[in-house]
Amino acid sequence: MKVVIVGGVAAGTKVAAKLKRENRDHEVIILTKSKEISYAGCGLPYYVGNIIKDKAQLIVNTPEKFSKLTGAQVFTETEVVGLDRENKSVKAIDLKTNEEVTFSYDKLVIATGASPVKPPIEGIDLPGVYFMRTPEDAINLRADIEAGKIKRAAVIGAGYIGLEVAENMALQGVKVSVIEMAPNILTGFDKEFAEYAENKLADHGIMAFTGTKLEAILGEGKVEKIQTSRRAMKVDAVIMSVGIRPNTAFLADTGIELMPNGTVKVNEYFETNDANIYSAGDCAMVKNVLTGAPTWSPMGSSANIEGRILAQNINGKRIAYRGVVGTAVAKLLPNLNVGRTGLTEVAAKEAGFNPISVVTVVDDKAHYYAGASNFMIKLIVDRDSLKVLGVQVIGVGAVDKVVDVVVTAMSMGATLHDLEDLDLAYAPPFSTAIHPLVHTVNVLFNKINGNYETITPAEYAAGADEGYKVIDACLVPSIEGAPYVDLPTVNGPLDGYAKDDKILLICNKGKRAYMVQNRLKYYGHTNVKVLEGGNLFNTIKENN
């Protein structure tokens, strides 16, 4: 069987390697427009920041090495420009010679990935405008930083790649501003978590200007400033990270079904509407496990999994791909990691669920162990079925541990009950005796059962605390202007408060306030709430 694979990064090389391992008789050909194959696209920001020292480390395999390892033929700098389904062939241009070449196939795999969006704005082609998709992009940007050409930069787009580039440029001494058209950075997170991360970035000198549109890039012969919908800003460089689009233009008018966003429409076996043509990776649409709806998940992790399954299906197996739950993790600062999976609370409502959530601030390891810090966790479930819908985590430590447990749970259709007694790993250097996620599960159960009555961070920001009398329930007085209550002294109704007064308890994390709430309810107070996340997560309002 002759299999032609268009695209040679994550999905394409995975398909080729697996095909040849399963059947050495297959003739496998990779066609790629790039000079390289199988490069570490997700590692590019860390080369910019000199975390990855040597540019050679960005190349996972050279074409020559890959061919020797797998037996697949690799044609680099070969751009596929046409598809003839009737004659089962693709037309390509050899970019080195500009000659037209035709490749026949028995099976065709479209794994062309995606490319950065290049908005049609003034100055987009000026020297000093960078994209971040290939090793050359990262190599050129770091070279100019190290040559002293870039002192101030604007990153356009506050997704994962944009923020990772911003952090790594800041590590190199560049003053970085982030421009984001959406109301918040990190659009895969709920607003309160995105704003928490945004505030932390600002504390470290990376300013995010949200709700702001880039209108023009200006300069004489090079980038000198940008004009946004709010202001002009002097910069030496602009890094464009406003999203990507699938590389599927060559499929126009071929009859291969595409989704409205240009991705290839495939079934759970990665088959297109042509029995001899498959597609996977960043150019293909997949399914959301939680909603069953089509979703685009351009991630290197899922592209590799998809490629492996696709190859086995070409080899005659019938393996269905379950889909994705929407998992991501990113390092935003040396001491700030973020992770998420599943649906946000907003997305859960839009999908028809009845979500309930809780925000906790919990130790990420034994509090007495060196380096212990906090996780901020938001766990979301369906109120009716208790089905786990998603989690968001921010912290200094290994946020991916919490995220990955929830990924596993959601992939198996777990409910909140399935998480409450998990036998998760514990030792002081690694975790707490009750795992941070299990602790959050317990808190959410308390909330669902009515034992823990709260105002969420989102509700607090929206003014739900109006009319409440704030009480400081921290270990030591910490909230300016608020009366202080020390937990051990709460042995009866609060002096000076009626039993039906609206009381909002605030402590550092929420736990101590919960214990005060528990006592006050016992002593007859009927309208006592706790601010989820305490003052470590929330910005406490003045004039309490």
C-alpha positions in Angstrom: 0.0 0.0 0.0 1.2 3.5 -0.9 0.4 6.1 1.7 1.0 9.8 1.0 1.0 12.1 4.1 0.7 15.8 3.5 2.3 17.5 6.5 5.3 16.5 8.6 5.1 17.8 12.2 3.1 16.1 14.9 0.3 14.1 13.4 2.0 13.5 10.1 5.2 12.0 11.4 3.3 10.0 14.0 1.2 8.4 11.2 4.3 7.6 9.2 6.2 6.1 12.1 3.3 3.9 13.2 2.5 2.8 9.7 6.0 1.6 9.1 6.3 -0.1 12.5 3.1 -2.1 11.8 3.8 -3.0 8.2 7.3 -2.5 6.7 5.9 -3.3 3.3 3.9 0.0 3.1 5.4 2.7 1.0 5.0 5.8 3.1 5.8 9.3 1.7 5.7 12.6 3.7 5.3 15.8 1.8 6.0 19.0 3.8 6.3 22.7 2.8 8.8 23.3 5.6 12.5 22.7 5.6 12.2 20.7 8.8 9.9 18.0 10.1 9.0 17.0 13.6 10.1 20.1 15.4 9.2 21.2 19.0 6.6 23.8 18.2 5.5 24.0 21.8 9.1 24.6 22.9 9.6 27.7 20.8 8.8 30.3 23.5 11.4 28.6 25.8 14.1 29.0 23.2 13.3 32.7 23.0 13.8 32.9 26.8 17.1 30.9 26.6 15.6 28.1 28.7 16.3 25.9 25.7 19.9 26.9 25.0 20.7 25.2 21.7 18.5 25.7 18.6 19.3 22.1 17.6 17.2 20.9 20.5 14.1 22.3 18.7 14.5 19.7 16.0 13.2 16.4 17.2 14.2 14.6 14.0 15.9 15.8 10.8 14.3 14.5 7.6 17.3 12.2 7.1 17.3 10.8 10.6 13.6 10.3 10.5 13.8 8.4 7.2 16.5 6.1 8.6 14.6 5.5 11.8 11.3 4.7 10.2 11.8 3.9 6.5 9.4 6.6 5.4 10.4 8.9 2.5 10.5 12.6 3.3 10.2 15.4 0.8 10.8 18.8 2.4 10.1 22.2 0.8 7.4 20.4 -1.2 4.1 22.3 -1.1 1.0 20.4 -2.1 -1.3 22.6 -4.1 -3.9 20.3 -5.6 -5.8 17.1 -5.2 -7.1 14.8 -7.9 -9.4 12.4 -6.1 -10.5 10.6 -9.3 -6.9 9.6 -10.2 -5.8 9.4 -6.6 -2.9 11.8 -6.8 -1.7 15.1 -5.4 0.0 17.9 -7.2 2.9 19.6 -5.5 5.5 22.3 -6.1 9.2 21.7 -5.4 10.0 25.0 -3.7 13.7 24.5 -4.3 13.3 24.3 -8.1 9.8 25.6 -8.6 9.0 22.4 -10.6 5.6 20.7 -10.4 5.6 17.1 -9.1 2.8 14.6 -8.9 2.5 11.9 -6.3 0.0 9.0 -6.6 -1.5 7.3 -3.5 -3.6 4.4 -2.3 -4.4 6.2 0.9 -3.9 9.9 1.6 -3.5 11.6 5.0 -4.1 15.3 5.4 -2.0 16.5 8.4 -1.1 19.9 7.2 -1.6 21.6 10.6 -2.3 25.2 11.0 -0.6 28.6 10.5 -0.7 31.9 12.4 -3.3 34.3 11.3 -1.8 37.3 9.6 -4.3 40.1 10.0 -4.5 42.6 7.1 -3.4 45.7 9.0 -1.0 48.5 8.2 2.7 47.6 8.9 2.2 43.8 9.2 5.2 43.2 6.9 7.6 45.6 8.6 10.9 44.3 9.9 10.4 43.7 13.6 7.1 41.8 13.2 7.4 38.2 14.3 5.2 35.2 14.3 5.7 32.1 16.5 5.1 28.9 14.5 8.4 27.5 13.2 12.0 27.2 14.7 13.1 30.0 12.4 10.6 32.3 14.0 12.0 31.7 17.5 15.6 31.7 16.3 15.2 35.1 14.7 13.4 36.6 17.6 16.0 35.5 20.2 18.9 36.6 17.9 17.4 40.1 17.7 16.9 40.2 21.5 20.4 39.1 22.2 21.7 41.7 19.7 20.1 44.4 21.7 17.6 45.4 19.0 14.5 44.8 21.2 14.0 46.6 24.5 10.2 47.0 24.3 7.8 44.6 22.7 4.1 44.1 22.2 2.6 40.6 22.1 -0.7 40.6 20.2 -2.9 37.9 21.6 -3.2 36.6 25.2 -3.6 32.9 24.6 -1.1 30.3 25.8 1.6 30.9 23.2 1.3 34.6 23.4 1.7 34.6 27.2 4.5 32.1 27.1 6.4 34.3 24.6 5.7 37.3 26.8 7.1 35.6 29.9 10.2 34.5 28.1 10.9 37.8 26.5 10.5 39.4 30.0 13.1 36.9 31.3 15.5 38.3 28.6 15.0 41.8 30.0 12.5 43.0 27.4 9.6 45.3 28.7 6.5 43.5 27.4 2.9 44.6 26.9 0.2 42.2 25.9 -2.7 43.4 23.7 -5.9 41.3 23.7 -9.1 42.1 21.9 -11.2 39.8 24.2 -12.4 41.1 27.6 -9.9 38.9 29.4 -6.7 37.0 28.8 -6.8 33.2 28.7 -10.2 32.8 27.1 -10.3 29.1 28.1 -10.7 30.1 31.7 -13.6 31.7 33.6 -13.3 35.5 34.1 -12.3 35.4 37.7 -9.4 33.0 37.1 -8.3 35.0 34.0 -8.3 38.2 36.0 -6.3 36.6 38.8 -3.6 35.6 36.3 -3.7 39.0 34.7 -3.1 40.7 38.0 -0.1 38.4 38.7 1.4 39.2 35.3 1.0 42.9 36.1 2.8 42.4 39.5 5.7 41.2 37.5 5.7 44.0 34.9 3.8 42.3 32.1 0.9 44.6 31.4 -2.2 43.1 29.6 -4.4 45.6 27.8 -7.7 43.7 27.3 -10.6 44.8 25.2 -8.1 46.4 23.0 -7.7 46.0 19.2 -4.4 46.4 17.3 -5.1 48.9 14.5 -1.7 49.6 12.9 2.0 48.9 13.2 4.0 52.0 12.4 7.6 52.8 11.6 10.0 53.9 8.9 11.7 50.8 7.6 11.2 48.9 10.9 8.7 48.7 13.8 8.7 51.8 16.0 5.2 51.9 17.5 1.8 50.4 17.4 -1.6 52.1 17.3 -4.4 50.4 19.3 -8.0 51.2 19.8 -7.0 52.9 23.0 -3.6 54.4 22.6 -0.3 54.5 20.7 2.6 52.6 22.2 6.3 52.8 21.4 7.8 49.3 20.7 10.8 47.8 19.0 9.0 44.5 18.1 5.5 43.1 17.6 4.9 39.4 18.2 1.7 38.3 16.5 -0.2 35.5 18.3 -3.8 36.2 17.4 -4.7 32.7 16.6 -4.2 30.1 13.9 -6.1 28.8 10.9 -6.0 25.3 9.3 -3.8 24.8 6.3 -6.6 23.4 4.1 -6.8 26.0 1.3 -5.6 23.4 -1.3 -8.7 21.4 -0.6 -11.1 24.0 -2.0 -13.2 22.7 -4.8 -12.0 19.1 -4.3 -15.2 17.9 -2.7 -13.5 17.1 0.6 -16.0 18.3 3.3 -14.7 21.1 5.5 -16.2 22.6 8.6 -17.1 26.4 8.6 -13.7 27.2 10.2 -11.9 25.4 7.4 -10.9 22.3 9.3 -11.4 18.9 7.7 -14.6 17.1 8.7 -13.8 13.6 9.9 -15.6 10.8 11.8 -14.3 9.1 14.9 -12.0 7.0 12.7 -10.4 10.1 11.1 -12.1 9.2 7.7 -13.2 12.1 5.5 -16.1 11.8 3.0 -13.6 10.1 0.7 -12.9 6.5 1.8 -9.3 6.8 0.7 -8.5 10.1 2.5 -8.0 10.6 6.2 -7.1 13.7 8.3 -5.8 14.4 11.8 -4.0 17.0 13.8 -4.4 20.8 13.8 -6.2 20.8 10.5 -9.0 18.4 11.5 -12.1 18.8 13.6 -12.7 16.4 16.4 -15.4 15.8 19.1 -15.8 17.2 22.5 -16.3 14.2 24.9 -18.5 16.2 27.3 -20.9 17.7 24.8 -20.6 15.5 21.8 -20.3 18.6 19.7 -17.6 19.2 17.0 -14.6 21.0 18.4 -11.2 22.3 17.2 -8.4 21.3 19.5 -5.1 22.3 17.9 -2.7 20.7 20.4 0.5 18.8 19.9 -0.6 16.2 22.5 -3.9 15.3 20.8 -2.3 15.5 17.3 0.1 12.7 18.3 -2.7 10.5 19.7 -4.8 11.1 16.7 -1.9 10.2 14.3 -1.3 6.9 16.1 -5.0 5.9 15.9 -5.3 7.0 12.3 -2.3 4.8 11.3 -3.8 1.7 12.9 -7.1 2.4 11.1 -5.3 2.6 7.7 -3.7 -0.8 8.6 -7.2 -2.4 8.9 -8.1 -1.9 12.5 -11.2 -0.1 13.6 -10.3 2.1 16.5 -12.6 5.0 17.4 -11.2 8.2 18.8 -13.2 9.3 21.8 -12.4 13.0 21.3 -11.0 15.7 23.6 -12.1 17.4 26.8 -10.2 20.6 26.2 -7.0 20.3 28.3 -4.3 22.9 28.5 -1.5 23.9 30.8 0.9 26.8 30.6 3.8 28.4 32.5 3.1 32.2 32.7 5.8 33.3 35.1 8.6 31.6 37.0 6.1 31.2 39.9 2.8 31.0 38.1 1.4 28.0 36.3 -2.1 27.6 35.0 -4.1 24.6 33.9 -7.6 23.7 32.8 -9.7 21.0 31.3 -13.3 20.5 30.4 -15.9 23.2 30.3 -15.8 26.6 31.9 -18.9 27.5 34.0 -20.1 29.8 31.2 -19.6 27.1 28.6 -21.3 24.5 30.7 -24.4 26.7 30.9 -24.3 27.3 27.2 -24.1 23.5 26.6 -27.3 22.9 28.6 -25.9 21.8 31.9 -26.9 23.1 35.3 -23.4 23.8 36.7 -22.4 24.5 40.2 -18.8 25.3 41.1 -16.6 26.0 44.1 -13.3 28.0 44.3 -10.8 26.8 46.9 -7.3 27.9 48.0 -5.5 24.8 49.2 -1.9 23.8 50.1 -0.1 22.1 47.1 2.0 20.0 49.5 2.4 19.6 53.2 2.4 23.2 54.6 5.6 22.6 56.6 7.6 21.3 53.7 10.1 23.6 52.0 8.6 25.3 48.9 5.0 24.7 49.9 2.5 27.1 48.3 -1.1 27.2 47.2 -3.3 26.0 44.5 -6.3 28.0 43.4 -8.8 25.5 42.2 -12.2 25.9 40.6 -14.1 22.6 40.2 -17.3 22.5 38.1 -20.0 19.8 38.1 -23.5 19.4 36.9 -25.8 20.1 39.8 -28.4 17.6 38.7 -26.3 14.5 37.9 -23.0 15.5 39.7 -21.2 14.7 36.5 -17.7 16.3 36.5 -17.6 19.0 33.9 -14.3 20.8 34.4 -11.5 22.3 36.5 -9.2 25.3 36.5 -6.1 25.5 38.5 -3.6 28.3 39.2 -0.5 27.9 41.4 3.3 27.8 41.8 3.5 24.0 41.7 2.5 21.1 39.5 -1.0 22.2 38.5 -1.1 19.5 35.8 -1.4 16.9 38.6 -4.9 18.2 39.5 -5.9 18.7 35.9 -4.9 15.3 34.7 -6.9 13.6 37.5 -10.0 15.5 36.3 -9.2 14.7 32.7 -9.2 11.0 33.6 -12.4 11.3 35.5 -14.3 13.2 32.8 -13.1 10.8 30.1 -14.7 8.0 32.1 -18.0 9.9 32.8 -17.2 10.2 36.5 -19.4 12.0 39.0 -18.3 13.9 42.1 -18.8 10.8 44.2 -16.2 9.0 42.1 -13.6 11.6 43.2 -14.2 11.8 46.9 -12.3 8.7 48.0 -9.6 8.4 45.4 -6.4 6.8 46.8 -4.0 9.5 45.4 -0.3 9.6 46.1 0.8 11.3 49.3 4.1 12.2 50.9 4.9 15.7 52.3 7.2 16.7 49.4 4.5 15.9 46.8 1.0 16.5 48.2 -1.2 16.9 51.3 -2.7 14.1 53.3 -6.1 14.9 51.7 -5.2 15.6 48.1 -5.9 19.2 47.0 -8.5 17.9 44.5 -10.2 15.7 47.0 -10.3 18.6 49.5 -12.0 20.7 46.8 -14.4 17.8 46.1 -15.3 17.7 49.8 -15.9 21.5 49.9 -18.1 21.3 46.9 -20.1 18.5 48.5 -20.5 20.8 51.6 -21.8 23.5 49.3 -24.2 21.3 47.4 -25.5 19.9 50.7 -26.1 23.4 52.1 -23.4 23.1 54.8 -21.2 25.7 53.1 -23.1 28.8 52.0 -21.0 31.1 49.9 -20.6 34.1 47.6 -18.4 33.1 44.7 -15.6 35.3 43.4 -17.7 36.0 40.3 -20.7 36.9 42.4 -18.6 39.1 44.7 -17.1 41.0 41.7 -20.7 41.5 40.4 -21.9 43.0 43.7 -23.6 40.1 45.4 -22.1 41.3 48.7 -24.3 44.4 48.7 -26.0 44.7 52.1 -23.7 42.2 53.8 -21.7 43.1 56.9 -18.2 42.0 56.4 -16.4 40.2 59.2 -12.6 39.5 59.2 -12.2 35.8 60.1 -8.5 35.5 59.3 -6.0 34.0 61.8 -4.9 37.5 62.6 -6.7 40.8 61.7 -6.1 41.3 58.0 -9.0 43.2 56.4 -8.9 46.9 56.9 -12.1 48.5 58.2 -13.8 45.1 59.0 -14.5 44.0 62.6 -12.4 40.9 63.6 -13.7 37.6 65.0 -11.3 35.1 66.3 -12.5 31.5 65.7 -11.8 30.0 69.2 -13.8 32.8 70.8 -17.0 32.1 68.9 -18.9 30.3 71.6 -22.3 31.9 71.2 -24.3 34.5 69.1 -22.2 37.4 67.9 -22.6 40.5 70.0 -24.0 43.4 68.1 -25.5 41.4 65.3 -29.1 40.3 64.9 -29.7 36.6 64.1 -31.0 37.5 60.6 -28.2 40.0 59.8 -26.5 39.4 56.4 -23.0 38.5 57.3 -20.1 37.9 54.9 -17.1 36.1 56.5 -13.7 36.6 54.8 -10.4 34.8 55.7 -7.3 34.1 53.8 -8.4 30.9 52.0 -12.0 30.2 53.0 -11.5 27.4 55.5 -11.3 29.4 58.7 -14.3 31.4 57.6 -16.2 28.2 57.0 -15.5 27.1 60.6 -16.7 30.4 61.9 -19.8 30.0 59.7 -20.4 26.6 61.1 -20.5 27.9 64.7 -22.6 30.9 63.9 -25.2 28.8 62.2 -25.3 26.5 65.3 -25.9 29.6 67.5 -28.8 30.7 65.4 -27.4 33.1 62.7 -29.4 32.4 59.6 -27.8 34.5 56.8 -24.1 33.9 57.0 -22.0 33.5 53.8 -18.3 32.8 53.2 -16.3 34.5 50.4 -14.9 31.6 48.3 -11.2 31.9 47.8 -10.8 34.4 50.6 -8.5 37.4 50.3 -5.7 35.3 48.7 -7.8 34.9 45.6 -10.1 37.9 45.7 -9.3 41.6 45.7 -11.2 42.8 48.8 -13.3 45.9 48.3 -12.7 49.0 50.4 -15.3 50.4 52.8 -16.5 47.0 53.9 
